[in-house]
Every structure is written in structure tokens, then in C-alpha cells.
Amino acid sequence: MSDRDDSLDAFDGETLDLIVPATLDAIRVDRVISMLTGLSRSEANAMVGNGAVSVNGKTVAKSSLVLEGGQHLVAVLPPPETGVVEPDESVPLDIVLDDVDFAVVNKDAGQVVHPGAGQRTGTLVAGLLARFPQMQALSDEGLSDPFRPGIVHRLDKGTSGVLVVAKTVEGLLSLRDQLATREMDRTYLGLVEGHVSEERGVVDAPIGRSTRTPTLMAVRADGRPARTGYEVLERIDKPHAVTLLRLTLDTGRTHQIRVHMSTIGHPVVNDPRYGHRRDRRLPEERFWLHSRTLAFRHPRTGEPVSAGAKLPEDLVSLLGEQRDL
């Protein structure tokens, strides 16, 4: 049996991740979660009971915990209740390739792919359904989650770049199979902290949910296989030491690149969850990671298909000048 893409696990949901502002000082954690997400207090209490809430890296045991300004609050939100996604023509879409069976989209950083408890509207899926209403049939026929019609794989909110979505049954089944059997090639560009010494390498380390902080992923002996290749493109010294990498995925675990790079001591620049340095030249939730290229077989003809998206300006600005990447 082939591994499926771990990034589609329902448990992951959306994540609330913030530094508690002074305005929320001395307020109970369950109330804060409810205020910020629109969830009920009982739902927030259930999250605490399930070990899905942490403060400063420690799992919260009681909903009555009073927060202090400056603390780091992280909570894995439950998936939304059963329903449908309403098409939304106002959602911006950058379509790189448009085919009968699929579309390749260049996702903006900050854009959420599908609805979750933290964001139910304005998602990429809502925009896709407005543009390609036939995608709804994939959920109606039970082939896709109702909130993820046609979604083959996804990108984190803070990651930009290309991803492919299916528009037909044939497209969905073929693309999912290519992803599961590792026939789909995915290349990323990432800027990581410090100078990576080897010119190229592979991080082959299983990933599972952290036992210390359930809202994070971690390398674990009992995790699911995960393999990330990297190649040094450039080492940069100013304003501090960083390395520009080309990264390839052999598997698709949740937060795989971010976890693997942090594990080898080179977290992605400005990663709020797995890094340690805040680069104020980027928005707080924007880390330096970009899905650069995709390559796969056409679901109907078998011919090779490739697509890519150039680096967006916010990432180029940290390099100082445009590279031919």
C-alpha cells in the first residue's frame, strides 16, 4: 500500500499561533481561544482537554489558565463541521496552468488553502469553486472532503508558490496516485538560518506529532517516513549568515521541510514555530519558503507536465537582488 500525502490529515486543522497581546492579559485561555476563533467556550474547553493547546511550549492542562501578555499561545483548532464551501469570486487566483483535468495555482503567502476552524471564508478553495464549479462534484461524489474538493496537496499558509488541484475524477485519482507513489516532483526554494556546510544532502527522518507540544510536528522514531533532499545554491553573510537552498520532497508530511531543516540546525528564516530568529522584514506569519516547480504526468495523456512560479518580491527583497532561480 502506498503512503498517502500526510498533509491531508484531518487532525491538523488550522492552527492559532500568536504572542499574547497586552489587550488579552489576565484573560482565561478558553475565553481567548473563543474570542479569536469564533469557537464556543465548550469547544475551546474540549481542545484543552485533548491536549491541543500549549503556552510557551507547555501543554495547557486547565481551561482556567490565565494568560499573560507576551506568552506564546499555540492551539490546533478542530476541523469545521460538515458542510459545503461557498464559491467566492472575490478571492484572487493566479492560475499558472488551466487544463480540463487540473489547474496549477500560484498561491500567495497568507492565503489559506481550505476552510478550517480558524478561517471558514475567503480560502483558495472558495475562489477555485467560483472559477471551476465542476470541482464541487468531486465532493458530491464522495471522492474529496466537503471542504477540500479537488485538493491533491496543500501548502502552509505562510508558504507561497505552485500547487495542483484536480477538476475531474480522472484528474483527482491520477494526481493522488502520482503523489502517493512519489512520481510527482516538487521543488522548493528555502532560505535557512546559518551556513549549511555540505553542498547537498538528504534528511531522512520520520515525522510525527510532538509528544511535548502536540501542536507541533517533530522527528520521532515511531513517526511516518519522511525524506527531504537539499542543495546549496548560495551562502549569504549579511545581515547575518543564511543559506539559500533548493529542496525536494520525496514524501509530503505536515511541515516536513520546516521540521527537517530545524532538526539539522538550520530552521527556515522567520519560521514562527520551528525557528528562533524573527526577521522583521517579513510579516510575522510569512517564512522564507516557496514552492518553485511541479512536474507530473498528464492524467489523461500521460505526457509530462511542468509548471513553476518565480520568487515573489517579498522573498527577493531579503536576498538583496533577483536571482535566476
Backbone as numpy.savetxt, mean C-alpha at the origin, in Angstrom:
# Nx Ny Nz CAx CAy CAz Cx Cy Cz
-0.51 -25.68 -5.03 -1.35 -24.48 -5.03 -0.47 -23.24 -5.03
-0.79 -22.27 -5.85 0.02 -21.07 -5.95 -0.34 -20.08 -4.85
0.68 -19.34 -4.38 0.42 -18.26 -3.44 -0.37 -17.18 -4.14
-1.38 -16.64 -3.47 -2.08 -15.50 -4.01 -1.44 -14.23 -3.46
-1.84 -13.09 -3.99 -1.25 -11.82 -3.57 -1.71 -11.48 -2.17
-0.79 -11.42 -1.23 -1.12 -11.18 0.17 -1.68 -9.79 0.40
-1.46 -8.88 -0.54 -1.94 -7.51 -0.34 -3.46 -7.43 -0.39
-4.13 -8.52 -0.71 -5.59 -8.50 -0.76 -6.23 -9.11 0.49
-5.44 -9.40 1.53 -6.02 -9.94 2.75 -7.01 -8.95 3.36
-8.23 -9.40 3.66 -9.26 -8.51 4.18 -8.88 -7.92 5.54
-8.07 -8.67 6.33 -7.73 -8.22 7.68 -6.96 -6.91 7.66
-6.27 -6.63 6.57 -5.44 -5.44 6.53 -6.26 -4.16 6.61
-7.41 -4.15 5.97 -8.26 -2.98 6.01 -7.51 -1.71 5.70
-7.95 -0.60 6.28 -7.22 0.64 6.22 -6.66 0.91 7.60
-5.63 1.72 7.67 -4.95 1.95 8.93 -4.99 3.41 9.31
-5.36 3.69 10.56 -5.25 5.02 11.13 -3.87 5.12 11.75
-3.08 6.09 11.32 -1.70 6.22 11.77 -1.40 7.69 11.92
-1.26 8.17 13.16 -1.02 9.60 13.35 -0.33 9.88 14.67
0.30 11.06 14.73 0.81 11.59 15.97 -0.34 12.38 16.62
-0.68 12.03 17.82 -1.84 12.63 18.48 -1.62 14.14 18.63
-2.50 14.96 18.04 -2.36 16.41 18.16 -2.77 16.89 19.55
-2.35 18.11 19.89 -2.67 18.67 21.20 -4.17 18.78 21.41
-4.92 18.94 20.33 -6.38 19.09 20.45 -7.05 17.81 20.93
-6.36 16.67 20.83 -6.94 15.40 21.28 -6.29 14.91 22.57
-5.52 15.77 23.21 -4.88 15.42 24.48 -5.95 15.15 25.54
-5.71 14.13 26.37 -6.58 13.79 27.51 -7.94 13.24 27.09
-8.04 12.67 25.88 -9.27 12.04 25.42 -9.05 10.54 25.30
-10.06 9.76 25.67 -9.96 8.31 25.61 -9.66 7.82 24.19
-8.91 6.73 24.09 -8.50 6.23 22.80 -9.69 5.78 21.96
-10.71 5.16 22.58 -11.85 4.70 21.79 -12.62 5.89 21.22
-12.71 6.97 21.98 -13.40 8.15 21.48 -12.63 8.80 20.34
-11.32 8.85 20.47 -10.49 9.43 19.41 -10.66 8.65 18.11
-10.61 7.33 18.19 -10.79 6.50 17.00 -12.15 6.76 16.38
-13.17 6.83 17.20 -14.52 7.08 16.71 -14.62 8.45 16.04
-14.02 9.47 16.66 -14.07 10.82 16.12 -13.38 10.91 14.76
-12.26 10.23 14.63 -11.44 10.38 13.43 -11.88 9.49 12.27
-12.59 8.42 12.57 -12.94 7.46 11.52 -14.43 7.39 11.22
-15.26 7.88 12.13 -16.70 7.74 11.93 -17.23 6.42 12.42
-16.38 5.55 12.97 -16.83 4.28 13.53 -17.53 4.54 14.86
-18.38 3.61 15.26 -19.05 3.74 16.55 -18.08 3.44 17.69
-18.46 3.85 18.90 -17.61 3.56 20.06 -17.50 2.04 20.28
-18.58 1.33 20.03 -18.53 -0.13 20.20 -17.57 -0.77 19.20
-17.54 -0.24 17.97 -16.59 -0.75 16.98 -15.15 -0.43 17.40
-14.94 0.76 17.94 -13.61 1.13 18.42 -13.20 0.24 19.59
-14.15 -0.05 20.49 -13.85 -0.95 21.62 -13.48 -2.35 21.13
-14.18 -2.80 20.10 -13.89 -4.13 19.54 -12.48 -4.17 18.95
-12.06 -3.08 18.32 -10.71 -3.01 17.77 -9.67 -3.14 18.87
-9.90 -2.45 19.99 -8.98 -2.56 21.12 -8.95 -3.99 21.63
-10.12 -4.59 21.76 -10.21 -5.97 22.24 -9.52 -6.96 21.33
-9.46 -6.65 20.03 -8.80 -7.54 19.06 -7.31 -7.28 18.93
-6.79 -6.36 19.72 -5.36 -6.06 19.67 -4.94 -5.28 18.45
-5.89 -4.53 17.87 -5.62 -3.82 16.62 -5.22 -2.37 16.83
-5.01 -1.96 18.09 -4.66 -0.57 18.39 -3.37 -0.54 19.19
-2.47 0.34 18.81 -1.23 0.50 19.57 -0.93 1.97 19.79
-0.24 2.26 20.86 0.23 3.62 21.17 1.72 3.53 21.48
2.50 4.29 20.73 3.96 4.26 20.87 4.52 2.85 20.78
3.92 2.07 19.88 4.43 0.72 19.62 3.95 -0.34 20.58
3.12 0.00 21.56 2.62 -0.97 22.53 1.12 -1.17 22.33
0.70 -2.42 22.29 -0.71 -2.73 22.09 -1.55 -2.18 23.24
-2.63 -1.52 22.89 -3.53 -0.95 23.89 -4.42 -2.05 24.47
-4.47 -2.15 25.80 -5.25 -3.20 26.45 -6.64 -2.74 26.84
-6.82 -1.43 27.09 -8.11 -0.93 27.56 -8.57 0.27 26.74
-9.86 0.29 26.42 -10.42 1.40 25.66 -10.42 2.70 26.45
-10.29 2.59 27.75 -10.32 3.78 28.61 -8.98 4.52 28.65
-7.98 3.99 27.96 -6.67 4.66 27.95 -6.82 6.09 27.47
-6.27 7.02 28.24 -6.32 8.43 27.88 -5.06 8.79 27.10
-5.25 9.39 25.94 -4.12 9.72 25.07 -3.48 11.04 25.49
-2.22 11.19 25.10 -1.48 12.42 25.33 -0.99 12.96 24.00
-0.99 14.26 23.86 -0.47 14.87 22.64 0.96 14.43 22.38
1.27 14.11 21.11 2.62 13.68 20.75 2.79 12.19 20.70
1.84 11.42 21.24 1.94 9.96 21.15 1.65 9.49 19.73
2.19 8.31 19.40 1.99 7.71 18.07 0.87 6.68 18.16
-0.26 7.00 17.55 -1.42 6.11 17.56 -1.54 5.41 16.22
-1.65 4.08 16.26 -1.85 3.27 15.06 -2.98 2.29 15.32
-3.92 2.20 14.36 -5.04 1.29 14.52 -5.41 0.68 13.18
-5.50 -0.65 13.13 -5.99 -1.33 11.94 -7.51 -1.31 11.99
-8.12 -0.64 11.03 -9.57 -0.48 11.03 -10.24 -1.69 10.39
-11.44 -2.03 10.84 -12.15 -3.18 10.27 -12.58 -2.89 8.85
-12.72 -3.93 8.03 -13.20 -3.70 6.67 -14.63 -3.18 6.71
-15.03 -2.42 5.69 -16.39 -1.88 5.68 -17.43 -2.98 5.58
-18.65 -2.65 6.00 -19.74 -3.60 5.91 -20.06 -3.89 4.45
-20.75 -4.99 4.24 -21.12 -5.37 2.88 -21.91 -4.26 2.20
-21.61 -4.01 0.96 -22.30 -2.98 0.20 -21.68 -2.86 -1.17
-21.91 -1.75 -1.80 -21.35 -1.52 -3.13 -20.65 -0.17 -3.12
-19.75 0.00 -4.09 -19.06 1.26 -4.26 -19.85 2.11 -5.26
-20.14 3.33 -4.87 -20.84 4.23 -5.77 -19.85 4.85 -6.75
-20.11 4.77 -8.05 -19.22 5.42 -9.03 -19.10 6.92 -8.76
-17.90 7.45 -8.97 -17.66 8.86 -8.69 -16.82 9.47 -9.82
-17.47 10.24 -10.67 -16.78 10.85 -11.82 -15.77 11.91 -11.41
-15.86 12.40 -10.18 -14.95 13.46 -9.75 -13.56 12.94 -9.37
-13.41 11.61 -9.21 -12.12 11.04 -8.85 -11.18 11.12 -10.05
-10.02 11.76 -9.91 -9.09 11.86 -11.04 -8.48 10.51 -11.39
-8.37 10.23 -12.68 -7.76 9.00 -13.16 -6.70 9.31 -14.20
-5.56 8.66 -14.10 -4.51 8.76 -15.11 -4.38 7.38 -15.74
-5.07 7.16 -16.85 -5.07 5.85 -17.52 -3.87 5.76 -18.45
-2.99 4.82 -18.18 -1.79 4.62 -18.99 -2.08 3.73 -20.18
-2.82 2.64 -19.96 -3.24 1.72 -21.03 -4.71 1.38 -20.82
-5.48 1.39 -21.91 -6.90 1.05 -21.83 -7.18 -0.05 -22.84
-7.51 -1.23 -22.33 -7.76 -2.40 -23.17 -9.14 -2.96 -22.82
-9.69 -3.78 -23.71 -10.99 -4.39 -23.44 -10.97 -5.16 -22.13
-9.87 -5.85 -21.84 -9.81 -6.75 -20.69 -9.21 -6.11 -19.43
-8.51 -5.02 -19.58 -7.82 -4.45 -18.42 -7.53 -2.97 -18.65
-7.12 -2.31 -17.59 -6.62 -0.94 -17.68 -5.42 -0.82 -16.75
-4.40 -0.10 -17.17 -3.26 0.21 -16.32 -3.40 1.67 -15.88
-3.35 1.88 -14.58 -3.59 3.20 -14.00 -2.33 3.69 -13.31
-2.03 4.97 -13.46 -0.95 5.61 -12.72 -1.57 6.26 -11.48
-1.41 5.62 -10.33 -2.03 6.09 -9.09 -1.23 7.21 -8.45
-1.93 8.24 -8.01 -1.28 9.32 -7.26 -0.99 8.87 -5.84
0.08 9.41 -5.26 0.31 9.22 -3.83 -0.81 9.93 -3.08
-1.27 9.30 -2.01 -2.37 9.86 -1.24 -3.72 9.34 -1.67
-3.76 8.65 -2.80 -5.02 8.08 -3.29 -5.19 6.67 -2.75
-6.34 6.40 -2.15 -6.66 5.08 -1.61 -7.28 4.24 -2.72
-6.83 2.99 -2.86 -7.28 2.16 -3.98 -8.74 1.76 -3.83
-9.14 1.28 -2.65 -10.50 0.80 -2.47 -11.03 1.24 -1.11
-12.35 1.21 -0.92 -12.92 1.67 0.36 -12.46 0.82 1.52
-12.31 1.48 2.66 -12.04 0.82 3.93 -12.72 1.65 4.99
-12.58 1.22 6.25 -13.24 1.96 7.31 -12.73 3.39 7.41
-11.47 3.60 7.02 -10.90 4.94 7.11 -11.29 5.85 5.97
-11.72 5.29 4.85 -12.14 6.10 3.71 -13.10 5.30 2.85
-14.34 5.71 2.83 -15.36 4.96 2.11 -15.67 5.58 0.75
-15.33 6.83 0.55 -15.63 7.52 -0.71 -14.36 8.11 -1.32
-14.47 8.50 -2.59 -13.36 9.14 -3.26 -12.19 8.24 -3.59
-12.40 6.93 -3.60 -11.31 5.99 -3.84 -11.09 5.79 -5.34
-9.96 5.17 -5.66 -9.64 4.86 -7.05 -10.73 3.97 -7.66
-11.23 3.00 -6.90 -12.28 2.11 -7.41 -13.52 2.89 -7.82
-13.89 3.89 -7.03 -15.07 4.69 -7.37 -14.88 5.41 -8.70
-13.68 5.92 -8.92 -13.39 6.56 -10.20 -13.38 5.58 -11.35
-12.84 4.39 -11.11 -12.80 3.37 -12.16 -14.20 2.91 -12.55
-15.07 2.76 -11.57 -16.44 2.33 -11.88 -17.19 3.38 -12.68
-16.87 4.65 -12.45 -17.51 5.70 -13.25 -17.02 5.66 -14.68
-15.75 5.32 -14.86 -15.16 5.27 -16.20 -15.43 3.94 -16.89
-15.41 2.85 -16.13 -15.59 1.50 -16.67 -16.68 0.77 -15.88
-17.94 1.10 -16.09 -19.03 0.50 -15.29 -19.11 -1.02 -15.42
-18.54 -1.59 -16.48 -18.59 -3.04 -16.65 -17.82 -3.78 -15.56
-16.94 -3.08 -14.84 -16.18 -3.72 -13.77 -17.09 -4.18 -12.63
-18.23 -3.53 -12.48 -19.15 -3.91 -11.41 -19.62 -5.35 -11.54
-19.71 -5.84 -12.77 -20.17 -7.23 -13.00 -19.24 -8.25 -12.34
-17.96 -7.91 -12.17 -17.02 -8.84 -11.56 -17.37 -9.10 -10.10
-17.89 -8.08 -9.43 -18.38 -8.28 -8.06 -19.75 -8.93 -8.06
-20.62 -8.52 -8.97 -21.97 -9.08 -9.04 -21.94 -10.58 -9.28
-20.91 -11.05 -10.00 -20.79 -12.47 -10.31 -19.99 -13.23 -9.24
-19.59 -12.53 -8.18 -18.90 -13.17 -7.07 -17.42 -13.42 -7.29
-16.84 -12.80 -8.31 -15.43 -13.01 -8.59 -14.53 -12.02 -7.87
-15.09 -10.91 -7.40 -14.34 -9.89 -6.68 -15.10 -9.49 -5.43
-14.35 -9.05 -4.44 -14.97 -8.44 -3.26 -15.82 -7.26 -3.71
-16.98 -7.03 -3.10 -17.85 -5.92 -3.53 -17.18 -4.56 -3.51
-16.19 -4.39 -2.62 -15.50 -3.11 -2.55 -14.24 -3.07 -3.41
-13.94 -4.19 -4.11 -12.71 -4.26 -4.90 -12.96 -4.85 -6.29
-14.00 -4.43 -6.98 -14.27 -5.03 -8.30 -13.11 -4.81 -9.26
-12.59 -5.92 -9.79 -11.52 -5.83 -10.77 -10.14 -5.59 -10.23
-9.98 -5.44 -8.92 -8.67 -5.15 -8.36 -7.82 -6.42 -8.35
-6.69 -6.35 -9.02 -5.77 -7.49 -9.12 -4.70 -7.40 -8.03
-4.17 -6.24 -7.83 -3.21 -5.97 -6.76 -3.39 -4.50 -6.39
-2.76 -4.06 -5.33 -2.94 -2.67 -4.93 -1.63 -2.04 -4.52
-1.65 -0.74 -4.37 -0.51 0.01 -3.87 -0.93 0.70 -2.58
0.01 0.82 -1.65 -0.27 1.56 -0.42 -0.66 3.00 -0.76
-1.38 3.61 0.14 -1.82 4.99 -0.06 -0.64 5.91 -0.36
0.48 5.73 0.33 1.63 6.61 0.15 2.51 6.28 -1.03
2.18 5.23 -1.80 2.97 4.83 -2.96 2.29 5.29 -4.24
3.06 5.82 -5.16 2.54 6.23 -6.47 2.91 5.20 -7.52
2.33 5.34 -8.72 2.76 4.53 -9.84 1.71 3.60 -10.41
2.18 2.66 -11.23 1.28 1.86 -12.05 0.75 0.62 -11.32
-0.52 0.35 -11.57 -1.14 -0.91 -11.18 -2.15 -1.27 -12.26
-2.44 -2.57 -12.36 -3.36 -3.03 -13.40 -4.66 -3.49 -12.75
-5.78 -3.17 -13.38 -7.10 -3.61 -12.93 -7.77 -4.35 -14.07
-8.62 -5.31 -13.73 -9.32 -6.11 -14.74 -10.69 -5.52 -15.03
-11.12 -5.65 -16.29 -12.43 -5.15 -16.71 -13.36 -6.27 -17.15
-12.82 -7.46 -17.37 -13.63 -8.61 -17.80 -13.25 -9.83 -16.97
-14.11 -10.85 -17.02 -13.83 -12.09 -16.31 -12.52 -12.71 -16.80
-12.36 -12.75 -18.12 -11.14 -13.33 -18.69 -9.91 -12.57 -18.21
-10.02 -11.25 -18.20 -8.90 -10.44 -17.74 -8.59 -10.68 -16.28
-9.61 -10.73 -15.44 -9.39 -10.92 -14.01 -8.74 -12.26 -13.71
-9.27 -13.34 -14.28 -8.73 -14.67 -13.99 -7.30 -14.80 -14.48
-7.00 -14.27 -15.66 -5.65 -14.38 -16.20 -4.65 -13.56 -15.39
-5.01 -12.32 -15.09 -4.07 -11.45 -14.37 -3.84 -11.94 -12.95
-4.87 -12.42 -12.30 -4.69 -12.98 -10.96 -3.76 -14.19 -11.00
-3.95 -15.03 -12.01 -3.10 -16.21 -12.12 -1.66 -15.83 -12.39
-1.43 -14.85 -13.26 -0.07 -14.41 -13.55 0.60 -13.82 -12.31
-0.18 -13.12 -11.50 0.37 -12.57 -10.27 0.72 -13.69 -9.29
-0.18 -14.66 -9.15 0.03 -15.75 -8.21 1.19 -16.65 -8.60
1.37 -16.85 -9.91 2.45 -17.72 -10.38 3.74 -16.95 -10.67
3.74 -15.68 -10.30 4.92 -14.82 -10.39 5.38 -14.60 -11.82
4.42 -14.60 -12.74 4.73 -14.27 -14.13 4.65 -12.77 -14.39
3.97 -12.05 -13.54 3.85 -10.60 -13.71 5.08 -9.91 -13.12
5.75 -9.11 -13.93 6.94 -8.40 -13.46 6.55 -7.02 -12.97
7.00 -6.70 -11.75 6.72 -5.39 -11.16 8.03 -4.77 -10.69
8.31 -3.58 -11.18 9.54 -2.89 -10.83 9.21 -1.58 -10.14
9.90 -1.33 -9.03 9.71 -0.11 -8.26 11.01 0.69 -8.21
10.90 1.97 -7.96 12.03 2.80 -7.60 11.83 3.23 -6.15
12.88 3.11 -5.36 12.78 3.48 -3.96 14.02 4.20 -3.50
13.85 5.22 -2.70 14.96 5.93 -2.07 14.99 5.49 -0.62
16.14 4.95 -0.18 16.22 4.40 1.17 17.31 5.11 1.96
17.18 5.05 3.27 18.14 5.70 4.15 19.49 4.99 4.13
20.57 5.78 4.16 21.92 5.23 4.22 22.43 4.77 2.87
23.70 4.39 2.84 24.32 3.86 1.63 24.27 2.34 1.66
23.55 1.75 0.72 23.51 0.29 0.59 24.85 -0.15 0.02
25.55 -1.03 0.70 26.92 -1.37 0.31 26.99 -2.27 -0.92
26.10 -3.28 -1.01 26.15 -4.20 -2.15 25.52 -3.53 -3.38
26.06 -3.83 -4.55 25.51 -3.26 -5.78 24.13 -3.85 -6.10
23.93 -5.07 -5.71 22.62 -5.72 -5.89 22.49 -6.83 -4.88
21.26 -7.22 -4.63 21.04 -8.28 -3.66 19.58 -8.70 -3.64
19.28 -9.66 -2.80 17.91 -10.17 -2.63 17.63 -10.31 -1.14
16.49 -9.81 -0.71 16.03 -10.05 0.65 14.99 -11.15 0.56
15.31 -12.30 1.12 14.43 -13.46 1.08 14.07 -13.78 2.53
12.96 -13.20 2.99 12.59 -13.32 4.39 11.07 -13.32 4.52
10.49 -14.32 5.19 9.04 -14.41 5.31 8.45 -13.25 6.11
7.25 -12.85 5.74 6.59 -11.71 6.38 5.25 -12.14 6.97
4.99 -11.68 8.18 3.71 -11.91 8.84 3.38 -10.72 9.71
2.25 -10.78 10.37 1.87 -9.66 11.23 2.73 -9.67 12.48
3.18 -8.49 12.88 4.05 -8.35 14.05 3.32 -8.82 15.30
4.02 -9.61 16.13 3.43 -10.05 17.39 3.51 -8.95 18.44
4.46 -8.05 18.31 4.62 -6.95 19.27 3.65 -5.82 18.97
3.48 -5.51 17.67 2.59 -4.43 17.26 1.73 -4.96 16.12
0.52 -5.43 16.41 -0.31 -6.10 15.40 -0.69 -5.23 14.22
-0.52 -3.91 14.35 -0.84 -3.02 13.24 0.28 -2.94 12.21
1.40 -3.61 12.48 2.54 -3.59 11.57 2.82 -5.00 11.05
3.54 -5.06 9.93 4.05 -6.32 9.42 5.51 -6.45 9.84
6.01 -7.68 9.84 7.39 -7.90 10.29 7.92 -9.18 9.67
9.25 -9.31 9.64 9.87 -10.57 9.23 9.68 -11.57 10.36
9.07 -12.71 10.02 8.79 -13.75 11.00 9.09 -15.11 10.41
9.63 -16.00 11.22 9.96 -17.35 10.74 8.72 -18.09 10.25
7.56 -17.80 10.87 6.33 -18.49 10.48 5.48 -17.64 9.53
6.08 -16.60 8.94 5.36 -15.76 8.00 5.26 -16.40 6.62
4.65 -15.68 5.69 4.52 -16.19 4.33 5.76 -15.81 3.52
6.20 -16.68 2.61 7.42 -16.40 1.84 7.36 -15.03 1.16
8.47 -14.32 1.20 8.54 -12.99 0.59 9.95 -12.77 0.08
10.05 -12.25 -1.13 11.35 -12.11 -1.78 11.39 -10.80 -2.57
12.35 -9.95 -2.24 12.51 -8.66 -2.89 13.94 -8.52 -3.42
14.05 -8.24 -4.71 15.37 -7.98 -5.29 15.65 -6.49 -5.37
16.91 -6.11 -5.25 17.26 -4.69 -5.36 18.57 -4.51 -6.10
18.68 -3.35 -6.73 19.88 -2.96 -7.47 20.15 -1.49 -7.20
21.39 -1.17 -6.84 21.75 0.22 -6.56 21.85 0.99 -7.86
21.12 2.10 -7.95 21.22 3.00 -9.09 22.12 4.19 -8.80
22.09 4.66 -7.56 22.90 5.83 -7.21 22.97 5.97 -5.69
24.15 6.34 -5.20 24.32 6.68 -3.79 24.47 8.20 -3.69
23.68 8.80 -2.82 23.62 10.25 -2.71 24.05 10.64 -1.30
24.84 11.71 -1.19 25.40 12.11 0.11 24.66 13.27 0.77
24.07 14.17 -0.02 23.49 15.38 0.57 21.99 15.44 0.29
21.20 15.96 1.26 21.62 16.51 2.56 21.98 15.45 3.58
21.66 14.18 3.33 22.15 13.09 4.16 22.24 11.85 3.27
22.93 10.83 3.76 23.21 9.64 2.94 21.94 8.86 2.63
21.67 8.67 1.35 20.55 7.86 0.88 20.99 7.08 -0.35
20.22 6.06 -0.71 20.52 5.24 -1.89 19.27 5.10 -2.73
19.44 5.32 -4.03 18.35 5.13 -4.98 18.42 3.70 -5.50
17.33 2.95 -5.36 17.29 1.53 -5.72 16.25 1.26 -6.79
16.55 0.26 -7.62 15.53 -0.37 -8.44 15.15 -1.66 -7.73
13.87 -1.87 -7.49 13.40 -2.99 -6.70 12.44 -3.86 -7.51
12.53 -5.16 -7.33 11.64 -6.08 -8.02 10.97 -7.00 -7.00
9.71 -7.34 -7.26 8.95 -8.20 -6.36 8.76 -9.58 -6.96
9.17 -10.59 -6.23 8.85 -11.97 -6.61 7.56 -12.41 -5.94
7.17 -11.72 -4.87 5.93 -12.01 -4.16 5.25 -10.67 -3.89
4.04 -10.72 -3.34 3.30 -9.48 -3.12 2.72 -9.39 -1.72
3.57 -9.47 -0.71 3.08 -9.39 0.67 2.78 -7.94 1.06
1.94 -7.80 2.05 1.59 -6.48 2.54 2.84 -5.74 3.01
3.05 -4.53 2.48 4.17 -3.66 2.87 5.54 -4.33 2.62
5.61 -5.22 1.64 6.80 -6.06 1.48 8.09 -5.26 1.34
8.13 -4.33 0.39 9.36 -3.56 0.18 9.72 -2.78 1.43
8.74 -2.15 2.03 8.98 -1.32 3.21 9.53 -2.16 4.36
8.97 -3.33 4.59 9.44 -4.21 5.66 10.84 -4.73 5.37
11.06 -5.20 4.15 12.36 -5.78 3.81 13.47 -4.74 3.86
13.21 -3.54 3.36 14.25 -2.52 3.40 14.57 -2.09 4.83
13.54 -1.99 5.65 13.77 -1.65 7.06 14.54 -2.75 7.76
14.25 -4.01 7.42 14.92 -5.15 8.05 16.41 -5.15 7.80
16.84 -4.72 6.61 18.28 -4.70 6.32 18.92 -3.36 6.71
18.18 -2.54 7.44 18.74 -1.31 7.96 18.67 -0.12 7.03
17.84 -0.21 5.98 17.73 0.89 5.02 16.25 1.17 4.72
15.52 1.73 5.70 14.09 1.98 5.49 13.85 2.99 4.38
12.71 2.89 3.74 12.32 3.83 2.70 12.23 5.23 3.30
12.75 6.21 2.57 12.76 7.59 3.04 11.34 8.07 3.34
11.18 8.64 4.52 9.94 9.23 5.00 8.83 8.21 5.25
9.20 6.94 5.46 8.20 5.93 5.79 7.78 6.12 7.25
6.53 6.50 7.50 6.12 6.82 8.86 5.97 5.60 9.77
5.91 4.42 9.18 5.65 3.22 9.98 6.87 2.33 10.17
7.75 2.29 9.19 8.90 1.40 9.27 10.23 2.16 9.26
10.17 3.48 9.17 11.38 4.28 9.15 11.59 5.02 10.46
12.56 5.92 10.46 12.89 6.63 11.70 13.22 8.10 11.45
13.35 8.50 10.18 13.69 9.88 9.88 12.54 10.55 9.14
12.15 11.73 9.60 11.08 12.50 8.94 11.70 13.48 7.97
11.38 13.36 6.68 11.85 14.30 5.67 10.72 15.25 5.35
10.81 16.46 5.85 9.71 17.42 5.75 9.53 17.99 4.35
10.35 17.56 3.42 10.14 17.98 2.03 9.01 17.18 1.37
8.58 16.10 2.05 7.46 15.30 1.57 6.32 15.39 2.57
5.07 15.27 2.10 3.94 15.20 3.03 4.13 14.03 4.00
3.48 14.12 5.14 3.71 13.15 6.22 3.42 11.72 5.79
2.40 11.50 4.97 2.02 10.14 4.57 2.61 9.73 3.23
3.53 10.52 2.69 4.12 10.22 1.38 5.55 9.74 1.58
5.79 8.46 1.31 7.16 7.95 1.37 7.71 7.81 -0.05
9.04 7.67 -0.15 9.71 7.71 -1.45 9.69 6.31 -2.07
8.55 5.95 -2.65 8.40 4.65 -3.30 7.44 4.80 -4.46
7.85 4.29 -5.63 7.08 4.49 -6.86 7.06 3.22 -7.68
5.87 2.78 -8.07 5.71 1.61 -8.95 6.02 2.07 -10.37
7.19 1.69 -10.86 7.71 2.24 -12.12 7.20 1.51 -13.36
7.23 0.17 -13.35 6.82 -0.58 -14.55 6.04 -1.84 -14.17
5.22 -2.26 -15.13 4.51 -3.54 -15.07 4.71 -4.26 -16.39
4.82 -5.58 -16.34 4.89 -6.38 -17.56 4.14 -7.69 -17.33
3.29 -8.07 -18.30 2.49 -9.27 -18.17 2.02 -9.73 -19.54
1.40 -10.91 -19.60 0.84 -11.41 -20.85 -0.57 -10.86 -21.04
-0.89 -10.54 -22.27 -2.26 -10.11 -22.55 -3.20 -11.27 -22.24
-4.26 -11.03 -21.46 -5.14 -12.13 -21.06 -5.78 -12.88 -22.22
-5.96 -12.22 -23.36 -6.67 -12.85 -24.47 -5.73 -13.37 -25.55
-4.69 -12.60 -25.87 -3.81 -12.96 -26.98 -2.51 -13.62 -26.54
-2.12 -13.42 -25.28 -0.85 -13.95 -24.80 0.34 -13.11 -25.18
0.13 -12.03 -25.92 1.23 -11.15 -26.31 1.74 -10.37 -25.10
3.07 -10.04 -25.07 3.60 -9.29 -23.94 3.05 -7.87 -23.89
2.75 -7.42 -22.68 2.25 -6.06 -22.43 3.17 -5.41 -21.40
3.55 -4.19 -21.63 4.35 -3.46 -20.64 3.83 -2.04 -20.53
3.97 -1.48 -19.34 3.52 -0.12 -19.10 4.35 0.46 -17.96
4.43 1.78 -17.93 5.21 2.41 -16.88 4.73 3.81 -16.60
5.23 4.38 -15.51 4.91 5.76 -15.13 6.19 6.41 -14.63
6.52 7.57 -15.18 7.71 8.28 -14.77 7.58 8.78 -13.34
8.72 9.10 -12.76 8.71 9.61 -11.39 7.92 10.91 -11.30
7.04 11.03 -10.33 6.34 12.30 -10.13 7.27 13.37 -9.56
6.88 14.61 -9.71 7.75 15.73 -9.35 8.11 15.76 -7.88
7.20 15.33 -6.99 7.53 15.40 -5.56 8.71 14.50 -5.21
8.85 13.36 -5.91 9.98 12.48 -5.66 11.24 12.97 -6.38
11.06 13.50 -7.57 12.20 14.05 -8.31 12.85 15.16 -7.51
12.04 15.97 -6.84 12.57 17.13 -6.11 13.56 16.72 -5.03
13.39 15.54 -4.45 14.32 15.10 -3.42 15.65 14.62 -4.01
15.63 14.28 -5.30 16.87 13.88 -5.96 17.66 15.08 -6.44
17.01 16.22 -6.55 17.71 17.42 -6.98 17.61 17.67 -8.47
17.46 16.61 -9.25 17.33 16.75 -10.69 16.72 15.48 -11.27
16.16 15.61 -12.47 15.52 14.47 -13.14 16.57 13.45 -13.58
16.30 12.17 -13.32 17.13 11.10 -13.82 16.40 10.37 -14.94
17.16 9.74 -15.80 16.56 8.93 -16.86 16.36 7.53 -16.28
15.23 7.35 -15.61 14.96 6.10 -14.90 13.77 5.36 -15.51
